[in-house]
């Protein structure tokens, strides 16, 4: 599934905090917000070739992680990665 980054509030509250539902569509919005930040990596348009879009998303996420970004799109995406890794046994807690 391609991640178009669209942050949508979830109707569910978790521990008093609203959860954010992030989809692949959210990252272009975050990239547009970060456009003025030095070194920002743009995300290809959704109608671009699939491989180009995926490569640009990977580059953007890598850039955000490299600068230790704190935004809903990245943190929620990382949460999805951890959840899936634990669920499939690819990541184990000690």
N, C-alpha and C positions, 0 to 999 in steps of 0.2 A: 504494500500500500504506500502510495506517495504521501508525504506529509505536506499538506497545504496548510499553512498556519492560520488558524482562525481560533481565537480564544473565545469561548462561549461560557458564560457562567452556568454552572450546574445547579439544578434545583436542590441538590443535596448539600447539607452542611456536615463537615467532618470535624469533630472536636471544636465546634464553634467557628470554624473557618470555612469559607465558601471554597469549594473545589473548582478548579478551572479545567474545562475539557479542551484539550488542544488536539488539533488534527494537523495533517501535513500542510494544510493551507495556511497555517499561522506564521510560518517562517518568512514568506515574502513580506508580510506586514511588519514583522520585527526588523527585517533587513531594511525596509524603507525608513523605519524609525531610527535605525542606526546609521543611515547613509552619511551623516555628517561626522561620524566617528572615524578617525584615521585608520586606514587599513580595512575598512568594512568590505566584506565580500558579498556581492550582490547575488540574489537568487533568481534563476531564470524564470521567465514567465511560464504560467501553467500550460500554455499551448505550445511550448517548445518541445523538441524531441525528448522522449522519456529519459534517455541516458544523460543528456545535457542537464535536465532538471535535477536528476538524482545527484550528479556530480556537483552541481552548484549548491544543493542542500548540504551535502557532506562537507564541502569547503566552508560554507557559512557556519555550520554547527561546530566544526573544528576551530574556526576563527573565534567564535563566541567562547568556547571552552578555554582556548588559549589566553583569553583576556579575563577569564573567570567571571563572565557575565552573569548577572542576577536578573532574569526576566522570566515571566510565566511560560513563555513558549519553550525555552531551553530546559528549565527545571522540570516541567511536566513531561517533556520528551524523554529526559533522563530517567524520570520515574517510570515511564512505560518500559524503557529498556531494562531497568532493574527488575521490575515486576515480571516481565517475560523471562528474563534470565533465571530468576528464582523458580518460577513456575516450571520451566523446562529442565531445571537441574544444572544449567550451565554455569550458575553462580551459586555457591553454597556459603551459608553463614557458619561461623564457628562459635 
